[in-house]
C-alpha cells in the first residue's frame, strides 16, 4: 500500500487524515485474514505459550495505546530484558520504564556500520534494552540509518533472493516500527507496508526467527490501527 498513492492530488487537505486512516484500516482487515500465511503453524508452535496471545492480537484484538509519550523523555531505563520489553510493546501492554539520570554517548551510524552483522545486532540489543528509546530525539540519526538500510540494501537482497541476516532485518523492522508509533513517521510506516507487500517467497524466509516476525506483525497491526496519523 503506497502511502503516496493513498494521498494523491485529488484528495482535499482536510480529508487527508480520513483517507489515510481508511486505507490503513483496510490493510488491518487484510492483515487479520492473511497473517497465518506468514506465521506458519510450525512458527506458532515454536512460540509456546506466547502463540495464543499473538494469535489473539493479530486475529481480532486491536491496541490503541499511545506510545508518543516516549518522545518527551531524554532516555529511559527498563528493568526487563530487550526481548521481554519488545514482547510487551508488540502486544500493546504497559512497559515499565523510568527516566534515566544519564544518557549513553551518541551512536554514529558510520561506527554502527563498521561492525559485523553479529556485533551490530548485539550493539542494538544493548543500546535499546528499553526499545522505546529508539523514539527519543537523540536517536534520530540511528533511526534514519536503520530506515535507509531497510529500504535500500535489505530491500534489494530480499527482492533478488540473495542471502541476508534474518535476525538483523527483523530487528530493524521492529525498531523502525516502534519509532513510527512514537514519532508518527509516515516514511517508517511506508517501509513496513513495503516489506509486508513483498512476494510471499521473500517473506517466508523471515520465519527463521518466528518470535521477531510475530512481534513485527503485531507492531504493524498497531500502526494500522492508530487513528491520528
GROMACS elastic network, one bead per residue, 0.5 to 0.9 nm:
[ bonds ]
;  ai    aj funct       b0    kb
    1     4     6  0.88255   500
    1     5     6  0.79078   500
    1     6     6  0.78005   500
    1    23     6  0.81851   500
    1    24     6  0.86539   500
    1    27     6  0.79371   500
    1   190     6  0.77463   500
    1   193     6  0.60539   500
    1   194     6  0.71549   500
    1   197     6  0.74674   500
    2     5     6  0.53646   500
    2     6     6  0.65276   500
    2     7     6  0.89165   500
    2   190     6  0.68081   500
    2   193     6  0.75116   500
    2   194     6  0.77045   500
    3     7     6  0.62116   500
    3     8     6  0.86008   500
    3    20     6  0.76526   500
    3    23     6  0.86931   500
    3   186     6  0.79309   500
    3   187     6  0.87050   500
    3   189     6  0.87780   500
    3   190     6  0.64427   500
    3   193     6  0.87105   500
    4     7     6  0.51518   500
    4     8     6  0.61067   500
    5     8     6  0.50985   500
    5     9     6  0.88074   500
    6    11     6  0.87833   500
    6    16     6  0.87983   500
    6    19     6  0.70273   500
    6    20     6  0.62762   500
    6    23     6  0.70130   500
    7    10     6  0.83258   500
    7    11     6  0.65280   500
    7    16     6  0.65224   500
    7    17     6  0.89607   500
    7    19     6  0.73110   500
    7    20     6  0.68892   500
    8    11     6  0.61485   500
    9    12     6  0.77225   500
   11    14     6  0.83783   500
   11    15     6  0.65340   500
   11    16     6  0.64530   500
   11    19     6  0.79335   500
   12    15     6  0.53497   500
   12    16     6  0.64025   500
   13    16     6  0.50954   500
   13    17     6  0.81740   500
   14    17     6  0.72989   500
   14    18     6  0.81850   500
   15    18     6  0.51737   500
   15    19     6  0.61261   500
   15    20     6  0.85741   500
   16    19     6  0.53169   500
   16    20     6  0.61604   500
   16    21     6  0.85271   500
   17    20     6  0.51330   500
   17    21     6  0.59107   500
   17    22     6  0.84278   500
   17   227     6  0.86226   500
   17   228     6  0.73634   500
   17   229     6  0.64991   500
   18    21     6  0.52179   500
   18    22     6  0.61270   500
   18    23     6  0.86754   500
   19    22     6  0.51745   500
   19    23     6  0.62897   500
   19    24     6  0.87486   500
   20    23     6  0.51145   500
   20    24     6  0.62426   500
   20    25     6  0.86721   500
   20   229     6  0.77280   500
   21    24     6  0.50962   500
   21    25     6  0.61634   500
   21    26     6  0.86376   500
   21   224     6  0.79516   500
   21   225     6  0.80729   500
   21   226     6  0.79496   500
   21   227     6  0.63914   500
   21   228     6  0.77906   500
   21   229     6  0.73630   500
   22    25     6  0.51725   500
   22    26     6  0.62782   500
   22    27     6  0.87326   500
   23    26     6  0.51913   500
   23    27     6  0.63998   500
   23    28     6  0.87331   500
   23   224     6  0.87136   500
   24    27     6  0.50458   500
   24    28     6  0.61672   500
   24    29     6  0.87084   500
   24   223     6  0.82862   500
   24   225     6  0.69423   500
   24   226     6  0.85462   500
   25    29     6  0.62371   500
   25    30     6  0.85760   500
   25   224     6  0.60946   500
   25   225     6  0.62857   500
   25   226     6  0.89723   500
   26    29     6  0.51058   500
   26    30     6  0.63070   500
   26    31     6  0.86745   500
   26   224     6  0.86760   500
   27    31     6  0.60892   500
   27    32     6  0.86591   500
   27   221     6  0.88635   500
   27   224     6  0.70360   500
   28    32     6  0.63104   500
   28    33     6  0.88881   500
   28   220     6  0.87489   500
   28   221     6  0.62291   500
   28   222     6  0.88120   500
   28   224     6  0.57215   500
   28   225     6  0.69062   500
   29    32     6  0.52271   500
   29    33     6  0.67674   500
   29    34     6  0.89306   500
   30    33     6  0.53207   500
   30    34     6  0.61649   500
   30    35     6  0.84065   500
   31    34     6  0.50594   500
   31    35     6  0.54811   500
   31    36     6  0.89236   500
   31    58     6  0.74665   500
   31    59     6  0.81330   500
   31   217     6  0.86192   500
   31   221     6  0.75078   500
   32    35     6  0.61598   500
   32    36     6  0.85117   500
   32    58     6  0.57676   500
   32    60     6  0.67699   500
   32   221     6  0.86971   500
   33    36     6  0.74200   500
   33    37     6  0.88050   500
   33    58     6  0.88738   500
   33    59     6  0.72667   500
   34    37     6  0.55865   500
   34    38     6  0.74599   500
   35    38     6  0.53620   500
   35    39     6  0.62774   500
   35    40     6  0.87977   500
   35    58     6  0.72327   500
   35    59     6  0.81594   500
   35   217     6  0.78125   500
   36    40     6  0.58965   500
   36    41     6  0.77907   500
   36    55     6  0.88375   500
   37    40     6  0.62387   500
   37   200     6  0.81732   500
   37   204     6  0.84422   500
   38    43     6  0.89271   500
   38   200     6  0.76174   500
   38   203     6  0.69159   500
   38   204     6  0.60495   500
   38   206     6  0.84716   500
   38   207     6  0.75257   500
   38   213     6  0.85128   500
   38   214     6  0.89775   500
   39    42     6  0.78778   500
   39    43     6  0.56120   500
   39    44     6  0.65369   500
   39   204     6  0.81890   500
   39   207     6  0.69857   500
   39   210     6  0.71612   500
   39   213     6  0.76767   500
   39   214     6  0.71114   500
   40    43     6  0.50501   500
   40    44     6  0.64037   500
   40    45     6  0.86434   500
   40   204     6  0.88610   500
   40   207     6  0.80203   500
   40   210     6  0.89560   500
   41    44     6  0.50934   500
   41    45     6  0.60959   500
   41    46     6  0.86231   500
   42    45     6  0.50573   500
   42    46     6  0.62527   500
   42    47     6  0.88844   500
   43    46     6  0.51718   500
   43    47     6  0.66371   500
   43    51     6  0.87202   500
   43   207     6  0.68292   500
   43   208     6  0.86545   500
   43   209     6  0.84624   500
   43   210     6  0.54103   500
   43   211     6  0.81760   500
   43   214     6  0.88716   500
   44    47     6  0.52174   500
   44    48     6  0.71679   500
   44    50     6  0.82906   500
   44    51     6  0.52960   500
   44    52     6  0.84201   500
   44    54     6  0.84200   500
   44    55     6  0.83263   500
   44   210     6  0.74905   500
   44   211     6  0.87968   500
   44   214     6  0.87323   500
   45    48     6  0.56512   500
   45    49     6  0.86418   500
   45    51     6  0.68807   500
   46    51     6  0.80732   500
   46   210     6  0.74249   500
   46   211     6  0.84406   500
   47    50     6  0.54333   500
   47    51     6  0.52484   500
   47    52     6  0.89047   500
   47    54     6  0.89963   500
   47   210     6  0.72245   500
   47   211     6  0.65912   500
   48    51     6  0.57413   500
   48    52     6  0.83060   500
   49    52     6  0.63703   500
   49    53     6  0.78561   500
   50    53     6  0.54902   500
   50    54     6  0.63671   500
   50    55     6  0.87169   500
   51    54     6  0.51134   500
   51    55     6  0.60103   500
   51    56     6  0.85130   500
   52    55     6  0.51307   500
   52    56     6  0.61016   500
   52    57     6  0.85470   500
   53    56     6  0.51233   500
   53    57     6  0.60528   500
   53    58     6  0.86125   500
   53    91     6  0.77570   500
   54    57     6  0.51329   500
   54    58     6  0.61182   500
   54    59     6  0.83527   500
   54    91     6  0.74899   500
   54   214     6  0.69000   500
   54   215     6  0.80963   500
   54   218     6  0.74360   500
   55    58     6  0.54174   500
   55    59     6  0.58514   500
   55    60     6  0.84446   500
   56    59     6  0.53363   500
   56    60     6  0.60959   500
   56    61     6  0.60907   500
   57    60     6  0.59731   500
   57    62     6  0.66523   500
   57    63     6  0.83262   500
   57    91     6  0.68568   500
   57    92     6  0.89881   500
   57   218     6  0.69495   500
   57   221     6  0.85078   500
   58    61     6  0.65631   500
   58    62     6  0.79844   500
   58   217     6  0.76412   500
   58   218     6  0.63427   500
   58   221     6  0.70454   500
   59    62     6  0.89606   500
   62    92     6  0.85444   500
   62   221     6  0.76206   500
   62   222     6  0.69094   500
   62   225     6  0.69356   500
   63    66     6  0.89892   500
   63    91     6  0.77625   500
   63    92     6  0.56657   500
   63    93     6  0.87452   500
   63   221     6  0.83041   500
   63   222     6  0.58813   500
   63   225     6  0.72629   500
   63   226     6  0.82757   500
   64    92     6  0.77455   500
   64   222     6  0.68121   500
   64   223     6  0.88222   500
   64   225     6  0.67678   500
   64   226     6  0.60732   500
   64   227     6  0.80145   500
   65    92     6  0.63142   500
   65    93     6  0.81162   500
   65    94     6  0.87886   500
   65   222     6  0.83238   500
   65   226     6  0.84805   500
   66    69     6  0.72207   500
   66   181     6  0.78219   500
   66   182     6  0.78494   500
   66   226     6  0.83587   500
   67    70     6  0.60956   500
   67    71     6  0.82666   500
   67   132     6  0.83035   500
   67   178     6  0.84320   500
   67   181     6  0.61568   500
   67   182     6  0.52163   500
   67   183     6  0.87497   500
   68    71     6  0.56429   500
   68    72     6  0.77810   500
   68   135     6  0.83212   500
   68   181     6  0.68180   500
   68   183     6  0.64686   500
   68   184     6  0.80789   500
   69    72     6  0.56006   500
   69    73     6  0.76036   500
   69   182     6  0.73670   500
   70    73     6  0.56614   500
   70    74     6  0.86443   500
   70    75     6  0.86852   500
   70    76     6  0.83584   500
   70   132     6  0.63418   500
   70   133     6  0.73552   500
   70   135     6  0.66333   500
   70   136     6  0.68003   500
   70   182     6  0.66030   500
   71    74     6  0.77594   500
   71   132     6  0.85047   500
   71   133     6  0.82501   500
   71   135     6  0.57374   500
   71   137     6  0.69052   500
   71   182     6  0.63756   500
   71   183     6  0.71531   500
   72   136     6  0.73875   500
   72   137     6  0.86220   500
   73    76     6  0.68834   500
   73    99     6  0.68221   500
   73   100     6  0.87558   500
   73   133     6  0.84424   500
   73   136     6  0.66199   500
   73   137     6  0.85831   500
   74    99     6  0.75673   500
   74   100     6  0.77391   500
   74   102     6  0.88179   500
   74   103     6  0.73384   500
   74   133     6  0.83003   500
   74   136     6  0.62646   500
   74   137     6  0.73418   500
   74   138     6  0.75186   500
   75    98     6  0.85971   500
   75    99     6  0.60666   500
   75   100     6  0.55261   500
   75   101     6  0.81144   500
   75   102     6  0.75047   500
   75   103     6  0.58965   500
   75   104     6  0.84376   500
   75   132     6  0.88622   500
   75   133     6  0.61497   500
   75   136     6  0.69415   500
   75   138     6  0.86464   500
   76    97     6  0.61426   500
   76    98     6  0.54851   500
   76   100     6  0.50719   500
   76   101     6  0.87525   500
   76   103     6  0.84503   500
   76   130     6  0.67436   500
   76   132     6  0.76909   500
   76   133     6  0.64025   500
   77    96     6  0.86244   500
   77    97     6  0.54725   500
   77    98     6  0.54287   500
   77    99     6  0.62715   500
   77   100     6  0.57431   500
   77   129     6  0.79376   500
   77   130     6  0.60660   500
   77   133     6  0.86993   500
   78    81     6  0.75995   500
   78    82     6  0.85101   500
   78    85     6  0.76994   500
   78    95     6  0.80138   500
   78    96     6  0.62277   500
   78    98     6  0.68324   500
   78   129     6  0.69551   500
   78   130     6  0.51697   500
   78   131     6  0.87896   500
   79    85     6  0.88054   500
   79    96     6  0.74800   500
   79    97     6  0.73488   500
   79   129     6  0.86765   500
   79   130     6  0.82370   500
   80    83     6  0.80740   500
   80    84     6  0.59563   500
   80    85     6  0.59501   500
   80    96     6  0.79631   500
   80    97     6  0.89557   500
   80   129     6  0.78881   500
   80   130     6  0.78937   500
   81    84     6  0.52481   500
   81    85     6  0.61212   500
   81    86     6  0.84980   500
   81   129     6  0.61690   500
   81   130     6  0.78083   500
   82    85     6  0.51947   500
   82    86     6  0.60250   500
   82    87     6  0.85634   500
   82   125     6  0.64322   500
   82   126     6  0.78617   500
   82   128     6  0.70168   500
   82   130     6  0.62013   500
   82   131     6  0.68722   500
   83    86     6  0.50513   500
   83    87     6  0.61109   500
   83    88     6  0.87192   500
   83   125     6  0.87165   500
   83   129     6  0.80960   500
   84    87     6  0.51059   500
   84    88     6  0.63762   500
   84    89     6  0.87596   500
   85    88     6  0.52067   500
   85    89     6  0.62692   500
   85    90     6  0.85885   500
   85    95     6  0.66628   500
   85    96     6  0.83372   500
   85   129     6  0.76115   500
   85   130     6  0.65024   500
   85   131     6  0.69135   500
   85   132     6  0.89041   500
   86    89     6  0.51309   500
   86    90     6  0.59886   500
   86    91     6  0.85961   500
   86   129     6  0.87823   500
   86   130     6  0.80751   500
   86   131     6  0.65090   500
   86   132     6  0.88770   500
   86   174     6  0.83163   500
   86   212     6  0.89925   500
   86   215     6  0.74350   500
   87    90     6  0.51196   500
   87    91     6  0.62387   500
   87    92     6  0.86295   500
   87    93     6  0.84134   500
   87   211     6  0.88300   500
   87   215     6  0.65680   500
   88    91     6  0.53241   500
   88    92     6  0.62009   500
   88    94     6  0.66654   500
   88    95     6  0.63763   500
   89    92     6  0.51157   500
   89    93     6  0.57565   500
   89    94     6  0.72754   500
   89    95     6  0.67177   500
   89   131     6  0.84242   500
   89   132     6  0.85380   500
   89   178     6  0.82726   500
   89   215     6  0.85463   500
   89   218     6  0.89669   500
   89   219     6  0.76840   500
   90    93     6  0.76200   500
   90   174     6  0.86515   500
   90   178     6  0.87162   500
   90   214     6  0.85256   500
   90   215     6  0.52629   500
   90   216     6  0.72447   500
   90   217     6  0.82701   500
   90   218     6  0.53235   500
   90   219     6  0.50339   500
   90   220     6  0.87128   500
   90   222     6  0.80791   500
   91   215     6  0.77048   500
   91   218     6  0.64277   500
   91   219     6  0.76015   500
   91   222     6  0.86779   500
   92    95     6  0.88161   500
   92   218     6  0.85335   500
   92   219     6  0.83402   500
   92   222     6  0.78008   500
   95   130     6  0.88867   500
   95   132     6  0.89749   500
   97   130     6  0.76657   500
   99   102     6  0.88432   500
  100   103     6  0.68517   500
  103   106     6  0.87739   500
  104   107     6  0.83767   500
  104   127     6  0.80583   500
  106   138     6  0.75120   500
  106   139     6  0.80333   500
  107   110     6  0.85730   500
  107   111     6  0.72188   500
  107   112     6  0.71310   500
  107   127     6  0.89350   500
  107   139     6  0.79972   500
  107   141     6  0.84618   500
  107   142     6  0.70874   500
  108   111     6  0.51476   500
  108   112     6  0.61919   500
  108   113     6  0.86493   500
  108   141     6  0.76634   500
  108   142     6  0.71251   500
  109   113     6  0.61102   500
  109   114     6  0.86673   500
  109   141     6  0.69338   500
  109   142     6  0.57287   500
  109   144     6  0.89314   500
  109   145     6  0.63181   500
  109   146     6  0.86623   500
  110   113     6  0.52445   500
  110   114     6  0.64467   500
  111   114     6  0.51780   500
  111   115     6  0.70045   500
  112   115     6  0.56698   500
  112   116     6  0.88160   500
  112   119     6  0.88527   500
  112   120     6  0.62870   500
  112   123     6  0.79818   500
  112   124     6  0.89097   500
  112   142     6  0.86321   500
  113   116     6  0.76724   500
  113   117     6  0.85884   500
  113   120     6  0.73698   500
  114   120     6  0.84101   500
  115   118     6  0.78792   500
  115   119     6  0.56590   500
  115   120     6  0.54301   500
  115   123     6  0.88783   500
  116   119     6  0.51550   500
  116   120     6  0.59122   500
  116   121     6  0.84753   500
  117   120     6  0.50508   500
  117   121     6  0.61331   500
  117   122     6  0.87094   500
  117   165     6  0.73676   500
  117   168     6  0.72448   500
  118   121     6  0.50861   500
  118   122     6  0.63310   500
  118   123     6  0.86366   500
  118   165     6  0.89869   500
  118   168     6  0.82060   500
  119   122     6  0.50788   500
  119   123     6  0.60324   500
  119   124     6  0.86378   500
  120   123     6  0.50300   500
  120   124     6  0.62677   500
  120   125     6  0.86155   500
  120   168     6  0.81050   500
  121   124     6  0.53355   500
  121   125     6  0.62543   500
  121   126     6  0.87291   500
  121   167     6  0.78578   500
  121   168     6  0.60039   500
  121   171     6  0.79063   500
  122   126     6  0.61292   500
  122   127     6  0.85654   500
  123   126     6  0.52166   500
  123   127     6  0.60875   500
  123   128     6  0.84567   500
  124   127     6  0.51538   500
  124   128     6  0.58358   500
  124   129     6  0.80809   500
  124   171     6  0.84960   500
  125   128     6  0.54484   500
  125   129     6  0.57184   500
  125   130     6  0.89438   500
  125   131     6  0.85500   500
  125   171     6  0.88231   500
  126   129     6  0.53490   500
  126   130     6  0.88236   500
  127   130     6  0.78903   500
  127   131     6  0.84151   500
  127   133     6  0.84164   500
  127   134     6  0.89771   500
  128   132     6  0.73978   500
  128   133     6  0.61213   500
  128   134     6  0.67512   500
  128   175     6  0.87862   500
  129   132     6  0.86841   500
  129   133     6  0.83813   500
  130   133     6  0.60144   500
  130   134     6  0.84655   500
  131   134     6  0.60080   500
  131   135     6  0.82870   500
  131   175     6  0.70408   500
  131   178     6  0.75956   500
  132   135     6  0.57555   500
  132   136     6  0.75836   500
  132   175     6  0.84719   500
  132   178     6  0.68564   500
  132   179     6  0.76572   500
  132   182     6  0.80292   500
  133   136     6  0.53061   500
  133   137     6  0.88127   500
  133   138     6  0.87788   500
  133   139     6  0.74787   500
  133   179     6  0.86357   500
  134   137     6  0.83595   500
  134   138     6  0.84701   500
  134   139     6  0.57286   500
  134   140     6  0.78122   500
  134   142     6  0.81022   500
  134   143     6  0.67445   500
  134   175     6  0.66509   500
  134   176     6  0.79628   500
  134   178     6  0.72829   500
  134   179     6  0.58923   500
  134   182     6  0.88427   500
  135   138     6  0.83899   500
  135   139     6  0.67498   500
  135   140     6  0.76092   500
  135   143     6  0.81041   500
  135   175     6  0.87818   500
  135   176     6  0.89009   500
  135   178     6  0.71053   500
  135   180     6  0.79640   500
  135   181     6  0.83858   500
  135   182     6  0.57190   500
  135   183     6  0.65548   500
  136   139     6  0.57005   500
  136   140     6  0.72831   500
  136   179     6  0.84736   500
  136   182     6  0.85190   500
  136   183     6  0.87625   500
  137   140     6  0.56318   500
  137   141     6  0.89567   500
  138   141     6  0.76593   500
  138   142     6  0.86444   500
  139   142     6  0.53149   500
  139   143     6  0.60680   500
  139   144     6  0.85372   500
  140   143     6  0.51450   500
  140   144     6  0.60649   500
  140   145     6  0.86173   500
  141   144     6  0.50804   500
  141   145     6  0.62088   500
  141   146     6  0.87111   500
  142   145     6  0.50897   500
  142   146     6  0.62416   500
  142   147     6  0.86184   500
  143   146     6  0.51336   500
  143   147     6  0.61898   500
  143   148     6  0.86032   500
  143   172     6  0.88579   500
  143   175     6  0.78881   500
  143   176     6  0.66161   500
  143   179     6  0.73971   500
  144   147     6  0.50616   500
  144   148     6  0.61169   500
  144   149     6  0.86409   500
  144   176     6  0.87078   500
  145   149     6  0.61341   500
  145   150     6  0.86057   500
  146   149     6  0.51480   500
  146   150     6  0.62612   500
  146   151     6  0.87428   500
  146   172     6  0.60390   500
  146   173     6  0.84192   500
  146   175     6  0.83218   500
  146   176     6  0.70697   500
  147   150     6  0.51920   500
  147   151     6  0.62853   500
  147   152     6  0.86091   500
  147   172     6  0.76542   500
  147   173     6  0.83390   500
  147   176     6  0.65584   500
  147   187     6  0.84123   500
  147   188     6  0.67278   500
  147   191     6  0.74426   500
  148   151     6  0.52679   500
  148   152     6  0.59374   500
  148   153     6  0.80607   500
  148   154     6  0.89235   500
  149   152     6  0.53176   500
  149   153     6  0.54923   500
  149   154     6  0.58816   500
  149   155     6  0.79064   500
  149   169     6  0.88414   500
  149   172     6  0.85929   500
  150   153     6  0.65187   500
  150   155     6  0.57971   500
  150   156     6  0.88991   500
  150   169     6  0.71618   500
  150   172     6  0.72761   500
  150   173     6  0.76208   500
  150   191     6  0.74242   500
  150   195     6  0.87727   500
  151   154     6  0.63827   500
  151   155     6  0.52126   500
  151   156     6  0.78880   500
  151   191     6  0.66592   500
  151   194     6  0.85530   500
  151   195     6  0.88690   500
  152   155     6  0.53955   500
  152   156     6  0.60955   500
  152   157     6  0.87545   500
  153   156     6  0.51484   500
  153   157     6  0.62611   500
  153   158     6  0.87799   500
  154   157     6  0.52017   500
  154   158     6  0.63188   500
  154   159     6  0.86273   500
  154   164     6  0.73394   500
  154   165     6  0.89493   500
  154   169     6  0.71171   500
  155   158     6  0.53037   500
  155   159     6  0.61340   500
  155   160     6  0.85798   500
  155   194     6  0.89586   500
  155   195     6  0.78600   500
  156   159     6  0.51696   500
  156   160     6  0.60684   500
  156   161     6  0.84985   500
  156   162     6  0.82751   500
  157   160     6  0.51704   500
  157   161     6  0.59780   500
  157   163     6  0.67137   500
  157   164     6  0.65970   500
  158   161     6  0.51230   500
  158   162     6  0.62197   500
  158   163     6  0.78424   500
  158   164     6  0.75206   500
  158   198     6  0.83251   500
  158   202     6  0.58962   500
  158   203     6  0.82321   500
  158   205     6  0.89190   500
  159   162     6  0.77586   500
  159   198     6  0.77332   500
  159   199     6  0.82829   500
  159   202     6  0.70577   500
  160   163     6  0.89711   500
  160   202     6  0.89752   500
  161   164     6  0.88389   500
  161   201     6  0.87537   500
  161   202     6  0.69620   500
  163   166     6  0.88888   500
  164   167     6  0.89873   500
  164   168     6  0.85170   500
  164   169     6  0.78449   500
  165   168     6  0.54067   500
  165   169     6  0.62079   500
  165   170     6  0.86477   500
  166   169     6  0.52809   500
  166   170     6  0.61183   500
  166   171     6  0.84712   500
  166   205     6  0.76505   500
  166   206     6  0.59017   500
  166   207     6  0.85051   500
  166   208     6  0.68760   500
  166   209     6  0.70441   500
  167   170     6  0.53245   500
  167   171     6  0.60500   500
  167   172     6  0.86713   500
  167   206     6  0.82404   500
  167   208     6  0.80728   500
  167   209     6  0.64736   500
  167   212     6  0.75552   500
  168   171     6  0.50230   500
  168   172     6  0.62235   500
  168   173     6  0.86589   500
  169   172     6  0.51585   500
  169   173     6  0.62785   500
  169   174     6  0.87627   500
  169   206     6  0.86778   500
  170   174     6  0.61902   500
  170   175     6  0.86060   500
  170   206     6  0.75482   500
  170   209     6  0.81047   500
  170   212     6  0.60110   500
  170   213     6  0.65279   500
  170   216     6  0.71834   500
  171   174     6  0.51619   500
  171   175     6  0.61900   500
  171   176     6  0.85039   500
  171   212     6  0.69313   500
  171   216     6  0.84225   500
  172   175     6  0.51271   500
  172   176     6  0.58679   500
  172   177     6  0.82449   500
  173   176     6  0.52048   500
  173   177     6  0.59173   500
  173   178     6  0.85717   500
  173   191     6  0.83717   500
  173   192     6  0.69332   500
  173   195     6  0.87899   500
  173   216     6  0.64923   500
  174   177     6  0.50531   500
  174   178     6  0.62244   500
  174   179     6  0.86403   500
  174   212     6  0.75690   500
  174   213     6  0.86761   500
  174   215     6  0.71132   500
  174   216     6  0.51427   500
  174   217     6  0.87500   500
  174   219     6  0.71293   500
  174   220     6  0.86543   500
  175   178     6  0.50736   500
  175   179     6  0.61681   500
  175   180     6  0.85952   500
  175   216     6  0.88677   500
  176   180     6  0.61735   500
  176   181     6  0.87469   500
  176   188     6  0.60996   500
  176   189     6  0.81909   500
  176   191     6  0.84979   500
  176   192     6  0.82427   500
  177   181     6  0.63644   500
  177   182     6  0.87979   500
  177   188     6  0.66459   500
  177   189     6  0.68147   500
  177   191     6  0.88033   500
  177   192     6  0.71151   500
  177   216     6  0.74750   500
  177   219     6  0.62808   500
  177   220     6  0.67206   500
  177   223     6  0.77066   500
  178   181     6  0.50777   500
  178   182     6  0.63568   500
  178   183     6  0.85918   500
  178   219     6  0.71223   500
  178   223     6  0.89052   500
  179   182     6  0.51966   500
  179   183     6  0.58696   500
  179   184     6  0.76536   500
  179   185     6  0.74305   500
  179   188     6  0.75775   500
  180   183     6  0.52539   500
  180   186     6  0.70763   500
  180   187     6  0.81734   500
  180   188     6  0.55747   500
  180   189     6  0.60877   500
  180   223     6  0.75807   500
  181   184     6  0.54391   500
  181   185     6  0.75724   500
  181   189     6  0.85936   500
  181   219     6  0.83646   500
  181   222     6  0.79778   500
  181   223     6  0.62510   500
  181   226     6  0.82211   500
  182   185     6  0.80488   500
  183   186     6  0.88792   500
  184   188     6  0.83812   500
  184   189     6  0.81538   500
  184   223     6  0.87798   500
  184   228     6  0.84349   500
  184   229     6  0.62291   500
  185   188     6  0.55018   500
  185   189     6  0.65072   500
  185   190     6  0.88060   500
  185   229     6  0.84026   500
  186   190     6  0.60046   500
  186   191     6  0.85660   500
  186   229     6  0.78521   500
  187   190     6  0.50079   500
  187   191     6  0.62780   500
  187   192     6  0.88620   500
  188   191     6  0.50546   500
  188   192     6  0.65719   500
  188   193     6  0.87062   500
  189   192     6  0.52071   500
  189   193     6  0.62399   500
  189   194     6  0.86668   500
  189   220     6  0.80754   500
  189   223     6  0.73120   500
  189   224     6  0.86535   500
  190   194     6  0.60677   500
  190   195     6  0.86991   500
  191   194     6  0.50305   500
  191   195     6  0.63810   500
  191   196     6  0.86648   500
  192   195     6  0.52261   500
  192   196     6  0.61603   500
  192   197     6  0.86122   500
  192   216     6  0.88569   500
  192   220     6  0.69744   500
  193   196     6  0.51824   500
  193   197     6  0.62610   500
  193   198     6  0.89229   500
  193   220     6  0.82831   500
  194   197     6  0.51478   500
  194   198     6  0.65016   500
  195   198     6  0.52543   500
  195   199     6  0.88917   500
  195   203     6  0.78053   500
  196   199     6  0.84659   500
  196   200     6  0.88515   500
  196   203     6  0.76182   500
  196   217     6  0.86927   500
  197   200     6  0.81544   500
  197   203     6  0.87628   500
  198   201     6  0.81897   500
  198   202     6  0.63890   500
  198   203     6  0.65026   500
  199   202     6  0.54853   500
  199   203     6  0.66053   500
  199   204     6  0.88761   500
  200   204     6  0.59200   500
  200   205     6  0.87014   500
  201   204     6  0.54780   500
  201   205     6  0.69895   500
  202   205     6  0.56883   500
  202   206     6  0.76940   500
  203   206     6  0.54923   500
  203   207     6  0.76864   500
  204   207     6  0.55165   500
  204   208     6  0.83169   500
  205   208     6  0.63712   500
  205   209     6  0.89826   500
  206   209     6  0.62114   500
  206   210     6  0.74077   500
  206   212     6  0.87146   500
  206   213     6  0.65435   500
  207   210     6  0.50581   500
  207   211     6  0.86245   500
  207   212     6  0.88341   500
  207   213     6  0.66861   500
  208   213     6  0.85777   500
  209   212     6  0.57037   500
  209   213     6  0.61786   500
  209   214     6  0.87052   500
  210   214     6  0.59828   500
  210   215     6  0.85511   500
  211   214     6  0.52056   500
  211   215     6  0.62274   500
  211   216     6  0.86230   500
  212   215     6  0.50645   500
  212   216     6  0.60640   500
  212   217     6  0.86434   500
  213   216     6  0.51873   500
  213   217     6  0.63503   500
  213   218     6  0.87673   500
  214   217     6  0.52032   500
  214   218     6  0.62819   500
  214   219     6  0.87170   500
  215   218     6  0.50899   500
  215   219     6  0.61783   500
  215   220     6  0.85078   500
  216   219     6  0.51298   500
  216   220     6  0.60650   500
  216   221     6  0.85750   500
  217   221     6  0.61261   500
  217   222     6  0.87237   500
  218   222     6  0.63847   500
  218   223     6  0.87779   500
  219   222     6  0.51034   500
  219   223     6  0.63635   500
  219   224     6  0.87660   500
  220   223     6  0.50813   500
  220   224     6  0.62892   500
  220   225     6  0.87150   500
  221   224     6  0.51343   500
  221   225     6  0.63134   500
  221   226     6  0.88407   500
  222   225     6  0.51119   500
  222   226     6  0.62598   500
  223   226     6  0.52843   500
  223   227     6  0.88442   500
  224   227     6  0.82957   500
  226   229     6  0.69903   500
